[in-house]
């Protein structure tokens, strides 16, 4: 039988896949076949979710190290976060553009995002991290300003004007 866990009933099936049908208490109605593969699933208002659909609580960043100043080569951004449900990912942004991401698991995580600054052309960038939980809630870290100054930066091509067909 299912156990009440907060506002939800839960039950663990020791299998890789199963066919499910939910029946109401008096047996007068039942759902269609609700087949699922292994994993954590939430059934709410006749739909399946991979996380609690009622989760509105954002994760919390418990510590952070966002480098600043002059950067060459690989930089390391360190984030520790926690969540009431389950963390899913941390994304690194430079001038509001996503440049790196790491998957997260569990309710408490420490992650180092290693990013090679040579993927950015030399210049000044504001960087920060956004941490997400499985429900899509997010929290933004502090921001820092970096000056990318790689000696042998790869060339950057800037092409302007109208595109023309290539003769074949």
Secondary structure as UniProt FT lines:
FT   STRAND          3..5
FT   TURN            6..7
FT   STRAND          8..10
FT   STRAND          17..18
FT   TURN            25..26
FT   STRAND          36..37
FT   STRAND          42..44
FT   TURN            45..46
FT   STRAND          47..49
FT   TURN            53..54
FT   STRAND          60..65
FT   STRAND          69..71
FT   STRAND          74..82
FT   STRAND          87..94
FT   TURN            95..96
FT   STRAND          97..103
FT   STRAND          108..116
FT   HELIX           117..119
FT   STRAND          123..133
FT   TURN            134..135
FT   STRAND          138..140
FT   STRAND          144..148
FT   TURN            151..152
//
